[in-house]
Amino acid sequence: MGGFSPIHLLILAVVAILLLGGGRFSNLMGDVAKGVKNFKKGMAEEDEDIRKPAARLEAKASADPAFDREGKRVREDR
């Protein structure tokens, strides 16, 4: 009751091909291969982003007020 031997996997593959048909199975495997390829590409792009130093943003010391103490508008909002 261990696991699947190579013979079991071969029999399952033959049954899957017979049930799904050759073209359908081929298209399915092609889609799976594309998914794996895109996944690997995405993981590689993520690693490249981590290695690049982040651009520094210059921050203001404090925000400019929109209103003064009397409630009059100091600046125009964009």
mmCIF file of the N, C-alpha and C atoms, coordinates in Angstrom:
data_MODEL
# 
_entry.id   MODEL 
# 
loop_
_atom_site.group_PDB 
_atom_site.id 
_atom_site.type_symbol 
_atom_site.label_atom_id 
_atom_site.label_alt_id 
_atom_site.label_comp_id 
_atom_site.label_asym_id 
_atom_site.label_entity_id 
_atom_site.label_seq_id 
_atom_site.pdbx_PDB_ins_code 
_atom_site.Cartn_x 
_atom_site.Cartn_y 
_atom_site.Cartn_z 
_atom_site.occupancy 
_atom_site.B_iso_or_equiv 
_atom_site.pdbx_formal_charge 
_atom_site.auth_seq_id 
_atom_site.auth_comp_id 
_atom_site.auth_asym_id 
_atom_site.auth_atom_id 
_atom_site.pdbx_PDB_model_num 
ATOM 1   N N  . MET A 1 1  ? 0.827   -1.191 0.000   1.00 0.00 ? 1  MET A N  1 
ATOM 2   C CA . MET A 1 1  ? 0.000   0.000  0.000   1.00 0.00 ? 1  MET A CA 1 
ATOM 3   C C  . MET A 1 1  ? 0.865   1.246  0.000   1.00 0.00 ? 1  MET A C  1 
ATOM 4   N N  . GLY A 1 2  ? 2.032   1.141  -0.588  1.00 0.00 ? 2  GLY A N  1 
ATOM 5   C CA . GLY A 1 2  ? 2.959   2.259  -0.590  1.00 0.00 ? 2  GLY A CA 1 
ATOM 6   C C  . GLY A 1 2  ? 2.543   3.386  -1.496  1.00 0.00 ? 2  GLY A C  1 
ATOM 7   N N  . GLY A 1 3  ? 2.872   3.285  -2.738  1.00 0.00 ? 3  GLY A N  1 
ATOM 8   C CA . GLY A 1 3  ? 2.584   4.369  -3.666  1.00 0.00 ? 3  GLY A CA 1 
ATOM 9   C C  . GLY A 1 3  ? 2.426   3.819  -5.060  1.00 0.00 ? 3  GLY A C  1 
ATOM 10  N N  . PHE A 1 4  ? 2.603   4.690  -6.006  1.00 0.00 ? 4  PHE A N  1 
ATOM 11  C CA . PHE A 1 4  ? 2.486   4.283  -7.401  1.00 0.00 ? 4  PHE A CA 1 
ATOM 12  C C  . PHE A 1 4  ? 3.851   3.915  -7.948  1.00 0.00 ? 4  PHE A C  1 
ATOM 13  N N  . SER A 1 5  ? 3.902   2.790  -8.610  1.00 0.00 ? 5  SER A N  1 
ATOM 14  C CA . SER A 1 5  ? 5.129   2.403  -9.286  1.00 0.00 ? 5  SER A CA 1 
ATOM 15  C C  . SER A 1 5  ? 5.080   2.974  -10.701 1.00 0.00 ? 5  SER A C  1 
ATOM 16  N N  . PRO A 1 6  ? 6.186   2.950  -11.422 1.00 0.00 ? 6  PRO A N  1 
ATOM 17  C CA . PRO A 1 6  ? 6.175   3.470  -12.794 1.00 0.00 ? 6  PRO A CA 1 
ATOM 18  C C  . PRO A 1 6  ? 5.155   2.764  -13.697 1.00 0.00 ? 6  PRO A C  1 
ATOM 19  N N  . ILE A 1 7  ? 4.911   1.478  -13.457 1.00 0.00 ? 7  ILE A N  1 
ATOM 20  C CA . ILE A 1 7  ? 3.918   0.739  -14.251 1.00 0.00 ? 7  ILE A CA 1 
ATOM 21  C C  . ILE A 1 7  ? 2.519   1.314  -14.005 1.00 0.00 ? 7  ILE A C  1 
ATOM 22  N N  . HIS A 1 8  ? 2.195   1.602  -12.744 1.00 0.00 ? 8  HIS A N  1 
ATOM 23  C CA . HIS A 1 8  ? 0.898   2.192  -12.423 1.00 0.00 ? 8  HIS A CA 1 
ATOM 24  C C  . HIS A 1 8  ? 0.726   3.536  -13.123 1.00 0.00 ? 8  HIS A C  1 
ATOM 25  N N  . LEU A 1 9  ? 1.763   4.360  -13.087 1.00 0.00 ? 9  LEU A N  1 
ATOM 26  C CA . LEU A 1 9  ? 1.689   5.669  -13.728 1.00 0.00 ? 9  LEU A CA 1 
ATOM 27  C C  . LEU A 1 9  ? 1.527   5.546  -15.239 1.00 0.00 ? 9  LEU A C  1 
ATOM 28  N N  . LEU A 1 10 ? 2.185   4.579  -15.838 1.00 0.00 ? 10 LEU A N  1 
ATOM 29  C CA . LEU A 1 10 ? 2.070   4.348  -17.280 1.00 0.00 ? 10 LEU A CA 1 
ATOM 30  C C  . LEU A 1 10 ? 0.646   3.919  -17.642 1.00 0.00 ? 10 LEU A C  1 
ATOM 31  N N  . ILE A 1 11 ? 0.065   3.033  -16.849 1.00 0.00 ? 11 ILE A N  1 
ATOM 32  C CA . ILE A 1 11 ? -1.303  2.581  -17.094 1.00 0.00 ? 11 ILE A CA 1 
ATOM 33  C C  . ILE A 1 11 ? -2.283  3.757  -16.940 1.00 0.00 ? 11 ILE A C  1 
ATOM 34  N N  . LEU A 1 12 ? -2.095  4.585  -15.918 1.00 0.00 ? 12 LEU A N  1 
ATOM 35  C CA . LEU A 1 12 ? -2.951  5.765  -15.741 1.00 0.00 ? 12 LEU A CA 1 
ATOM 36  C C  . LEU A 1 12 ? -2.832  6.721  -16.918 1.00 0.00 ? 12 LEU A C  1 
ATOM 37  N N  . ALA A 1 13 ? -1.629  6.904  -17.444 1.00 0.00 ? 13 ALA A N  1 
ATOM 38  C CA . ALA A 1 13 ? -1.429  7.784  -18.590 1.00 0.00 ? 13 ALA A CA 1 
ATOM 39  C C  . ALA A 1 13 ? -2.141  7.242  -19.824 1.00 0.00 ? 13 ALA A C  1 
ATOM 40  N N  . VAL A 1 14 ? -2.054  5.945  -20.056 1.00 0.00 ? 14 VAL A N  1 
ATOM 41  C CA . VAL A 1 14 ? -2.723  5.332  -21.211 1.00 0.00 ? 14 VAL A CA 1 
ATOM 42  C C  . VAL A 1 14 ? -4.235  5.474  -21.074 1.00 0.00 ? 14 VAL A C  1 
ATOM 43  N N  . VAL A 1 15 ? -4.775  5.246  -19.895 1.00 0.00 ? 15 VAL A N  1 
ATOM 44  C CA . VAL A 1 15 ? -6.220  5.377  -19.671 1.00 0.00 ? 15 VAL A CA 1 
ATOM 45  C C  . VAL A 1 15 ? -6.654  6.827  -19.883 1.00 0.00 ? 15 VAL A C  1 
ATOM 46  N N  . ALA A 1 16 ? -5.864  7.779  -19.395 1.00 0.00 ? 16 ALA A N  1 
ATOM 47  C CA . ALA A 1 16 ? -6.199  9.197  -19.580 1.00 0.00 ? 16 ALA A CA 1 
ATOM 48  C C  . ALA A 1 16 ? -6.204  9.565  -21.056 1.00 0.00 ? 16 ALA A C  1 
ATOM 49  N N  . ILE A 1 17 ? -5.243  9.063  -21.818 1.00 0.00 ? 17 ILE A N  1 
ATOM 50  C CA . ILE A 1 17 ? -5.196  9.344  -23.255 1.00 0.00 ? 17 ILE A CA 1 
ATOM 51  C C  . ILE A 1 17 ? -6.398  8.734  -23.957 1.00 0.00 ? 17 ILE A C  1 
ATOM 52  N N  . LEU A 1 18 ? -6.781  7.530  -23.562 1.00 0.00 ? 18 LEU A N  1 
ATOM 53  C CA . LEU A 1 18 ? -7.938  6.880  -24.180 1.00 0.00 ? 18 LEU A CA 1 
ATOM 54  C C  . LEU A 1 18 ? -9.235  7.612  -23.859 1.00 0.00 ? 18 LEU A C  1 
ATOM 55  N N  . LEU A 1 19 ? -9.377  8.071  -22.623 1.00 0.00 ? 19 LEU A N  1 
ATOM 56  C CA . LEU A 1 19 ? -10.605 8.767  -22.228 1.00 0.00 ? 19 LEU A CA 1 
ATOM 57  C C  . LEU A 1 19 ? -10.692 10.162 -22.831 1.00 0.00 ? 19 LEU A C  1 
ATOM 58  N N  . LEU A 1 20 ? -9.614  10.897 -22.794 1.00 0.00 ? 20 LEU A N  1 
ATOM 59  C CA . LEU A 1 20 ? -9.631  12.289 -23.256 1.00 0.00 ? 20 LEU A CA 1 
ATOM 60  C C  . LEU A 1 20 ? -9.388  12.417 -24.749 1.00 0.00 ? 20 LEU A C  1 
ATOM 61  N N  . GLY A 1 21 ? -8.766  11.453 -25.353 1.00 0.00 ? 21 GLY A N  1 
ATOM 62  C CA . GLY A 1 21 ? -8.406  11.563 -26.759 1.00 0.00 ? 21 GLY A CA 1 
ATOM 63  C C  . GLY A 1 21 ? -7.027  12.179 -26.880 1.00 0.00 ? 21 GLY A C  1 
ATOM 64  N N  . GLY A 1 22 ? -6.329  11.837 -27.935 1.00 0.00 ? 22 GLY A N  1 
ATOM 65  C CA . GLY A 1 22 ? -4.944  12.281 -28.102 1.00 0.00 ? 22 GLY A CA 1 
ATOM 66  C C  . GLY A 1 22 ? -4.799  13.787 -28.210 1.00 0.00 ? 22 GLY A C  1 
ATOM 67  N N  . GLY A 1 23 ? -5.632  14.431 -29.046 1.00 0.00 ? 23 GLY A N  1 
ATOM 68  C CA . GLY A 1 23 ? -5.516  15.872 -29.251 1.00 0.00 ? 23 GLY A CA 1 
ATOM 69  C C  . GLY A 1 23 ? -5.876  16.664 -28.014 1.00 0.00 ? 23 GLY A C  1 
ATOM 70  N N  . ARG A 1 24 ? -6.924  16.233 -27.342 1.00 0.00 ? 24 ARG A N  1 
ATOM 71  C CA . ARG A 1 24 ? -7.350  16.927 -26.132 1.00 0.00 ? 24 ARG A CA 1 
ATOM 72  C C  . ARG A 1 24 ? -6.279  16.835 -25.039 1.00 0.00 ? 24 ARG A C  1 
ATOM 73  N N  . PHE A 1 25 ? -5.738  15.658 -24.887 1.00 0.00 ? 25 PHE A N  1 
ATOM 74  C CA . PHE A 1 25 ? -4.702  15.446 -23.874 1.00 0.00 ? 25 PHE A CA 1 
ATOM 75  C C  . PHE A 1 25 ? -3.460  16.259 -24.208 1.00 0.00 ? 25 PHE A C  1 
ATOM 76  N N  . SER A 1 26 ? -3.114  16.304 -25.508 1.00 0.00 ? 26 SER A N  1 
ATOM 77  C CA . SER A 1 26 ? -1.961  17.070 -25.941 1.00 0.00 ? 26 SER A CA 1 
ATOM 78  C C  . SER A 1 26 ? -2.158  18.556 -25.657 1.00 0.00 ? 26 SER A C  1 
ATOM 79  N N  . ASN A 1 27 ? -3.345  19.076 -25.941 1.00 0.00 ? 27 ASN A N  1 
ATOM 80  C CA . ASN A 1 27 ? -3.643  20.490 -25.660 1.00 0.00 ? 27 ASN A CA 1 
ATOM 81  C C  . ASN A 1 27 ? -3.595  20.769 -24.163 1.00 0.00 ? 27 ASN A C  1 
ATOM 82  N N  . LEU A 1 28 ? -4.106  19.845 -23.382 1.00 0.00 ? 28 LEU A N  1 
ATOM 83  C CA . LEU A 1 28 ? -4.094  20.007 -21.933 1.00 0.00 ? 28 LEU A CA 1 
ATOM 84  C C  . LEU A 1 28 ? -2.660  20.070 -21.404 1.00 0.00 ? 28 LEU A C  1 
ATOM 85  N N  . MET A 1 29 ? -1.811  19.166 -21.880 1.00 0.00 ? 29 MET A N  1 
ATOM 86  C CA . MET A 1 29 ? -0.416  19.152 -21.441 1.00 0.00 ? 29 MET A CA 1 
ATOM 87  C C  . MET A 1 29 ? 0.316   20.416 -21.916 1.00 0.00 ? 29 MET A C  1 
ATOM 88  N N  . GLY A 1 30 ? -0.033  20.912 -23.121 1.00 0.00 ? 30 GLY A N  1 
ATOM 89  C CA . GLY A 1 30 ? 0.561   22.150 -23.617 1.00 0.00 ? 30 GLY A CA 1 
ATOM 90  C C  . GLY A 1 30 ? 0.194   23.328 -22.731 1.00 0.00 ? 30 GLY A C  1 
ATOM 91  N N  . ASP A 1 31 ? -1.056  23.384 -22.287 1.00 0.00 ? 31 ASP A N  1 
ATOM 92  C CA . ASP A 1 31 ? -1.493  24.453 -21.395 1.00 0.00 ? 31 ASP A CA 1 
ATOM 93  C C  . ASP A 1 31 ? -0.794  24.362 -20.041 1.00 0.00 ? 31 ASP A C  1 
ATOM 94  N N  . VAL A 1 32 ? -0.615  23.152 -19.548 1.00 0.00 ? 32 VAL A N  1 
ATOM 95  C CA . VAL A 1 32 ? 0.096   22.974 -18.277 1.00 0.00 ? 32 VAL A CA 1 
ATOM 96  C C  . VAL A 1 32 ? 1.546   23.438 -18.420 1.00 0.00 ? 32 VAL A C  1 
ATOM 97  N N  . ALA A 1 33 ? 2.175   23.097 -19.541 1.00 0.00 ? 33 ALA A N  1 
ATOM 98  C CA . ALA A 1 33 ? 3.567   23.508 -19.768 1.00 0.00 ? 33 ALA A CA 1 
ATOM 99  C C  . ALA A 1 33 ? 3.678   25.031 -19.849 1.00 0.00 ? 33 ALA A C  1 
ATOM 100 N N  . LYS A 1 34 ? 2.713   25.679 -20.511 1.00 0.00 ? 34 LYS A N  1 
ATOM 101 C CA . LYS A 1 34 ? 2.722   27.147 -20.586 1.00 0.00 ? 34 LYS A CA 1 
ATOM 102 C C  . LYS A 1 34 ? 2.561   27.761 -19.204 1.00 0.00 ? 34 LYS A C  1 
ATOM 103 N N  . GLY A 1 35 ? 1.699   27.167 -18.390 1.00 0.00 ? 35 GLY A N  1 
ATOM 104 C CA . GLY A 1 35 ? 1.501   27.662 -17.033 1.00 0.00 ? 35 GLY A CA 1 
ATOM 105 C C  . GLY A 1 35 ? 2.767   27.564 -16.199 1.00 0.00 ? 35 GLY A C  1 
ATOM 106 N N  . VAL A 1 36 ? 3.460   26.442 -16.311 1.00 0.00 ? 36 VAL A N  1 
ATOM 107 C CA . VAL A 1 36 ? 4.706   26.254 -15.565 1.00 0.00 ? 36 VAL A CA 1 
ATOM 108 C C  . VAL A 1 36 ? 5.757   27.258 -16.050 1.00 0.00 ? 36 VAL A C  1 
ATOM 109 N N  . LYS A 1 37 ? 5.822   27.459 -17.362 1.00 0.00 ? 37 LYS A N  1 
ATOM 110 C CA . LYS A 1 37 ? 6.789   28.401 -17.935 1.00 0.00 ? 37 LYS A CA 1 
ATOM 111 C C  . LYS A 1 37 ? 6.509   29.822 -17.449 1.00 0.00 ? 37 LYS A C  1 
ATOM 112 N N  . ASN A 1 38 ? 5.245   30.237 -17.460 1.00 0.00 ? 38 ASN A N  1 
ATOM 113 C CA . ASN A 1 38 ? 4.890   31.570 -16.980 1.00 0.00 ? 38 ASN A CA 1 
ATOM 114 C C  . ASN A 1 38 ? 5.156   31.721 -15.491 1.00 0.00 ? 38 ASN A C  1 
ATOM 115 N N  . PHE A 1 39 ? 4.931   30.653 -14.727 1.00 0.00 ? 39 PHE A N  1 
ATOM 116 C CA . PHE A 1 39 ? 5.212   30.687 -13.299 1.00 0.00 ? 39 PHE A CA 1 
ATOM 117 C C  . PHE A 1 39 ? 6.696   30.901 -13.046 1.00 0.00 ? 39 PHE A C  1 
ATOM 118 N N  . LYS A 1 40 ? 7.532   30.151 -13.763 1.00 0.00 ? 40 LYS A N  1 
ATOM 119 C CA . LYS A 1 40 ? 8.983   30.302 -13.594 1.00 0.00 ? 40 LYS A CA 1 
ATOM 120 C C  . LYS A 1 40 ? 9.429   31.692 -14.002 1.00 0.00 ? 40 LYS A C  1 
ATOM 121 N N  . LYS A 1 41 ? 8.856   32.216 -15.092 1.00 0.00 ? 41 LYS A N  1 
ATOM 122 C CA . LYS A 1 41 ? 9.203   33.561 -15.554 1.00 0.00 ? 41 LYS A CA 1 
ATOM 123 C C  . LYS A 1 41 ? 8.811   34.596 -14.496 1.00 0.00 ? 41 LYS A C  1 
ATOM 124 N N  . GLY A 1 42 ? 7.640   34.430 -13.917 1.00 0.00 ? 42 GLY A N  1 
ATOM 125 C CA . GLY A 1 42 ? 7.195   35.349 -12.867 1.00 0.00 ? 42 GLY A CA 1 
ATOM 126 C C  . GLY A 1 42 ? 8.080   35.298 -11.643 1.00 0.00 ? 42 GLY A C  1 
ATOM 127 N N  . MET A 1 43 ? 8.511   34.115 -11.278 1.00 0.00 ? 43 MET A N  1 
ATOM 128 C CA . MET A 1 43 ? 9.400   33.987 -10.120 1.00 0.00 ? 43 MET A CA 1 
ATOM 129 C C  . MET A 1 43 ? 10.748  34.634 -10.409 1.00 0.00 ? 43 MET A C  1 
ATOM 130 N N  . ALA A 1 44 ? 11.254  34.509 -11.632 1.00 0.00 ? 44 ALA A N  1 
ATOM 131 C CA . ALA A 1 44 ? 12.537  35.110 -11.996 1.00 0.00 ? 44 ALA A CA 1 
ATOM 132 C C  . ALA A 1 44 ? 12.422  36.626 -11.990 1.00 0.00 ? 44 ALA A C  1 
ATOM 133 N N  . GLU A 1 45 ? 11.301  37.179 -12.485 1.00 0.00 ? 45 GLU A N  1 
ATOM 134 C CA . GLU A 1 45 ? 11.108  38.627 -12.486 1.00 0.00 ? 45 GLU A CA 1 
ATOM 135 C C  . GLU A 1 45 ? 11.012  39.151 -11.070 1.00 0.00 ? 45 GLU A C  1 
ATOM 136 N N  . GLU A 1 46 ? 10.394  38.407 -10.184 1.00 0.00 ? 46 GLU A N  1 
ATOM 137 C CA . GLU A 1 46 ? 10.278  38.833 -8.796  1.00 0.00 ? 46 GLU A CA 1 
ATOM 138 C C  . GLU A 1 46 ? 11.656  38.899 -8.151  1.00 0.00 ? 46 GLU A C  1 
ATOM 139 N N  . ASP A 1 47 ? 12.517  37.932 -8.446  1.00 0.00 ? 47 ASP A N  1 
ATOM 140 C CA . ASP A 1 47 ? 13.867  37.939 -7.905  1.00 0.00 ? 47 ASP A CA 1 
ATOM 141 C C  . ASP A 1 47 ? 14.653  39.136 -8.417  1.00 0.00 ? 47 ASP A C  1 
ATOM 142 N N  . GLU A 1 48 ? 14.490  39.501 -9.685  1.00 0.00 ? 48 GLU A N  1 
ATOM 143 C CA . GLU A 1 48 ? 15.195  40.653 -10.240 1.00 0.00 ? 48 GLU A CA 1 
ATOM 144 C C  . GLU A 1 48 ? 14.756  41.933 -9.556  1.00 0.00 ? 48 GLU A C  1 
ATOM 145 N N  . ASP A 1 49 ? 13.457  42.053 -9.249  1.00 0.00 ? 49 ASP A N  1 
ATOM 146 C CA . ASP A 1 49 ? 12.957  43.247 -8.579  1.00 0.00 ? 49 ASP A CA 1 
ATOM 147 C C  . ASP A 1 49 ? 13.547  43.391 -7.186  1.00 0.00 ? 49 ASP A C  1 
ATOM 148 N N  . ILE A 1 50 ? 13.753  42.275 -6.511  1.00 0.00 ? 50 ILE A N  1 
ATOM 149 C CA . ILE A 1 50 ? 14.301  42.324 -5.154  1.00 0.00 ? 50 ILE A CA 1 
ATOM 150 C C  . ILE A 1 50 ? 15.760  42.769 -5.187  1.00 0.00 ? 50 ILE A C  1 
ATOM 151 N N  . ARG A 1 51 ? 16.504  42.354 -6.198  1.00 0.00 ? 51 ARG A N  1 
ATOM 152 C CA . ARG A 1 51 ? 17.925  42.683 -6.281  1.00 0.00 ? 51 ARG A CA 1 
ATOM 153 C C  . ARG A 1 51 ? 18.172  44.143 -6.622  1.00 0.00 ? 51 ARG A C  1 
ATOM 154 N N  . LYS A 1 52 ? 17.246  44.779 -7.355  1.00 0.00 ? 52 LYS A N  1 
ATOM 155 C CA . LYS A 1 52 ? 17.430  46.172 -7.742  1.00 0.00 ? 52 LYS A CA 1 
ATOM 156 C C  . LYS A 1 52 ? 17.221  47.061 -6.525  1.00 0.00 ? 52 LYS A C  1 
ATOM 157 N N  . PRO A 1 53 ? 18.085  48.055 -6.341  1.00 0.00 ? 53 PRO A N  1 
ATOM 158 C CA . PRO A 1 53 ? 17.859  48.963 -5.217  1.00 0.00 ? 53 PRO A CA 1 
ATOM 159 C C  . PRO A 1 53 ? 16.637  49.834 -5.470  1.00 0.00 ? 53 PRO A C  1 
ATOM 160 N N  . ALA A 1 54 ? 15.907  50.076 -4.439  1.00 0.00 ? 54 ALA A N  1 
ATOM 161 C CA . ALA A 1 54 ? 14.695  50.872 -4.574  1.00 0.00 ? 54 ALA A CA 1 
ATOM 162 C C  . ALA A 1 54 ? 15.057  52.345 -4.780  1.00 0.00 ? 54 ALA A C  1 
ATOM 163 N N  . ALA A 1 55 ? 14.292  53.009 -5.607  1.00 0.00 ? 55 ALA A N  1 
ATOM 164 C CA . ALA A 1 55 ? 14.515  54.439 -5.837  1.00 0.00 ? 55 ALA A CA 1 
ATOM 165 C C  . ALA A 1 55 ? 14.101  55.204 -4.586  1.00 0.00 ? 55 ALA A C  1 
ATOM 166 N N  . ARG A 1 56 ? 14.906  56.124 -4.209  1.00 0.00 ? 56 ARG A N  1 
ATOM 167 C CA . ARG A 1 56 ? 14.600  56.889 -3.007  1.00 0.00 ? 56 ARG A CA 1 
ATOM 168 C C  . ARG A 1 56 ? 13.678  58.043 -3.348  1.00 0.00 ? 56 ARG A C  1 
ATOM 169 N N  . LEU A 1 57 ? 12.716  58.247 -2.507  1.00 0.00 ? 57 LEU A N  1 
ATOM 170 C CA . LEU A 1 57 ? 11.801  59.362 -2.656  1.00 0.00 ? 57 LEU A CA 1 
ATOM 171 C C  . LEU A 1 57 ? 12.173  60.425 -1.641  1.00 0.00 ? 57 LEU A C  1 
ATOM 172 N N  . GLU A 1 58 ? 12.197  61.643 -2.101  1.00 0.00 ? 58 GLU A N  1 
ATOM 173 C CA . GLU A 1 58 ? 12.483  62.751 -1.191  1.00 0.00 ? 58 GLU A CA 1 
ATOM 174 C C  . GLU A 1 58 ? 11.170  63.196 -0.553  1.00 0.00 ? 58 GLU A C  1 
ATOM 175 N N  . ALA A 1 59 ? 11.126  63.182 0.747   1.00 0.00 ? 59 ALA A N  1 
ATOM 176 C CA . ALA A 1 59 ? 9.916   63.564 1.465   1.00 0.00 ? 59 ALA A CA 1 
ATOM 177 C C  . ALA A 1 59 ? 10.085  64.958 2.051   1.00 0.00 ? 59 ALA A C  1 
ATOM 178 N N  . LYS A 1 60 ? 8.974   65.660 2.137   1.00 0.00 ? 60 LYS A N  1 
ATOM 179 C CA . LYS A 1 60 ? 9.002   66.975 2.773   1.00 0.00 ? 60 LYS A CA 1 
ATOM 180 C C  . LYS A 1 60 ? 9.107   66.781 4.281   1.00 0.00 ? 60 LYS A C  1 
ATOM 181 N N  . ALA A 1 61 ? 9.652   67.777 4.941   1.00 0.00 ? 61 ALA A N  1 
ATOM 182 C CA . ALA A 1 61 ? 9.763   67.704 6.393   1.00 0.00 ? 61 ALA A CA 1 
ATOM 183 C C  . ALA A 1 61 ? 8.373   67.684 7.028   1.00 0.00 ? 61 ALA A C  1 
ATOM 184 N N  . SER A 1 62 ? 7.454   68.501 6.490   1.00 0.00 ? 62 SER A N  1 
ATOM 185 C CA . SER A 1 62 ? 6.080   68.495 6.977   1.00 0.00 ? 62 SER A CA 1 
ATOM 186 C C  . SER A 1 62 ? 5.161   68.875 5.834   1.00 0.00 ? 62 SER A C  1 
ATOM 187 N N  . ALA A 1 63 ? 3.919   68.525 5.969   1.00 0.00 ? 63 ALA A N  1 
ATOM 188 C CA . ALA A 1 63 ? 2.952   68.827 4.921   1.00 0.00 ? 63 ALA A CA 1 
ATOM 189 C C  . ALA A 1 63 ? 2.520   70.288 5.024   1.00 0.00 ? 63 ALA A C  1 
ATOM 190 N N  . ASP A 1 64 ? 2.249   70.900 3.875   1.00 0.00 ? 64 ASP A N  1 
ATOM 191 C CA . ASP A 1 64 ? 1.744   72.268 3.861   1.00 0.00 ? 64 ASP A CA 1 
ATOM 192 C C  . ASP A 1 64 ? 0.281   72.249 4.286   1.00 0.00 ? 64 ASP A C  1 
ATOM 193 N N  . PRO A 1 65 ? -0.133  73.158 5.149   1.00 0.00 ? 65 PRO A N  1 
ATOM 194 C CA . PRO A 1 65 ? -1.538  73.163 5.582   1.00 0.00 ? 65 PRO A CA 1 
ATOM 195 C C  . PRO A 1 65 ? -2.454  73.656 4.462   1.00 0.00 ? 65 PRO A C  1 
ATOM 196 N N  . ALA A 1 66 ? -3.675  73.153 4.440   1.00 0.00 ? 66 ALA A N  1 
ATOM 197 C CA . ALA A 1 66 ? -4.658  73.585 3.457   1.00 0.00 ? 66 ALA A CA 1 
ATOM 198 C C  . ALA A 1 66 ? -5.433  74.802 3.961   1.00 0.00 ? 66 ALA A C  1 
ATOM 199 N N  . PHE A 1 67 ? -5.570  74.937 5.291   1.00 0.00 ? 67 PHE A N  1 
ATOM 200 C CA . PHE A 1 67 ? -6.308  76.044 5.880   1.00 0.00 ? 67 PHE A CA 1 
ATOM 201 C C  . PHE A 1 67 ? -5.464  76.688 6.972   1.00 0.00 ? 67 PHE A C  1 
ATOM 202 N N  . ASP A 1 68 ? -5.672  77.983 7.202   1.00 0.00 ? 68 ASP A N  1 
ATOM 203 C CA . ASP A 1 68 ? -4.982  78.634 8.314   1.00 0.00 ? 68 ASP A CA 1 
ATOM 204 C C  . ASP A 1 68 ? -5.840  78.510 9.565   1.00 0.00 ? 68 ASP A C  1 
ATOM 205 N N  . ARG A 1 69 ? -5.438  79.157 10.656  1.00 0.00 ? 69 ARG A N  1 
ATOM 206 C CA . ARG A 1 69 ? -6.156  79.020 11.934  1.00 0.00 ? 69 ARG A CA 1 
ATOM 207 C C  . ARG A 1 69 ? -7.565  79.602 11.906  1.00 0.00 ? 69 ARG A C  1 
ATOM 208 N N  . GLU A 1 70 ? -7.786  80.566 11.028  1.00 0.00 ? 70 GLU A N  1 
ATOM 209 C CA . GLU A 1 70 ? -9.115  81.169 10.937  1.00 0.00 ? 70 GLU A CA 1 
ATOM 210 C C  . GLU A 1 70 ? -10.043 80.369 10.017  1.00 0.00 ? 70 GLU A C  1 
ATOM 211 N N  . GLY A 1 71 ? -9.540  79.361 9.363   1.00 0.00 ? 71 GLY A N  1 
ATOM 212 C CA . GLY A 1 71 ? -10.356 78.535 8.486   1.00 0.00 ? 71 GLY A CA 1 
ATOM 213 C C  . GLY A 1 71 ? -10.341 78.998 7.044   1.00 0.00 ? 71 GLY A C  1 
ATOM 214 N N  . LYS A 1 72 ? -9.457  79.935 6.708   1.00 0.00 ? 72 LYS A N  1 
ATOM 215 C CA . LYS A 1 72 ? -9.352  80.406 5.332   1.00 0.00 ? 72 LYS A CA 1 
ATOM 216 C C  . LYS A 1 72 ? -8.412  79.483 4.570   1.00 0.00 ? 72 LYS A C  1 
ATOM 217 N N  . ARG A 1 73 ? -8.762  79.231 3.323   1.00 0.00 ? 73 ARG A N  1 
ATOM 218 C CA . ARG A 1 73 ? -7.970  78.341 2.468   1.00 0.00 ? 73 ARG A CA 1 
ATOM 219 C C  . ARG A 1 73 ? -6.613  78.984 2.186   1.00 0.00 ? 73 ARG A C  1 
ATOM 220 N N  . VAL A 1 74 ? -5.541  78.227 2.427   1.00 0.00 ? 74 VAL A N  1 
ATOM 221 C CA . VAL A 1 74 ? -4.178  78.713 2.205   1.00 0.00 ? 74 VAL A CA 1 
ATOM 222 C C  . VAL A 1 74 ? -3.698  78.330 0.812   1.00 0.00 ? 74 VAL A C  1 
ATOM 223 N N  . ARG A 1 75 ? -3.995  77.134 0.380   1.00 0.00 ? 75 ARG A N  1 
ATOM 224 C CA . ARG A 1 75 ? -3.536  76.653 -0.927  1.00 0.00 ? 75 ARG A CA 1 
ATOM 225 C C  . ARG A 1 75 ? -4.684  76.017 -1.689  1.00 0.00 ? 75 ARG A C  1 
ATOM 226 N N  . GLU A 1 76 ? -4.516  75.930 -2.980  1.00 0.00 ? 76 GLU A N  1 
ATOM 227 C CA . GLU A 1 76 ? -5.526  75.314 -3.841  1.00 0.00 ? 76 GLU A CA 1 
ATOM 228 C C  . GLU A 1 76 ? -5.198  73.828 -3.999  1.00 0.00 ? 76 GLU A C  1 
ATOM 229 N N  . ASP A 1 77 ? -6.231  72.994 -3.903  1.00 0.00 ? 77 ASP A N  1 
ATOM 230 C CA . ASP A 1 77 ? -6.046  71.555 -4.142  1.00 0.00 ? 77 ASP A CA 1 
ATOM 231 C C  . ASP A 1 77 ? -6.022  71.301 -5.627  1.00 0.00 ? 77 ASP A C  1 
ATOM 232 N N  . ARG A 1 78 ? -5.291  70.321 -6.003  1.00 0.00 ? 78 ARG A N  1 
ATOM 233 C CA . ARG A 1 78 ? -5.172  70.015 -7.438  1.00 0.00 ? 78 ARG A CA 1 
ATOM 234 C C  . ARG A 1 78 ? -6.302  69.185 -7.910  1.00 0.00 ? 78 ARG A C  1 
# 
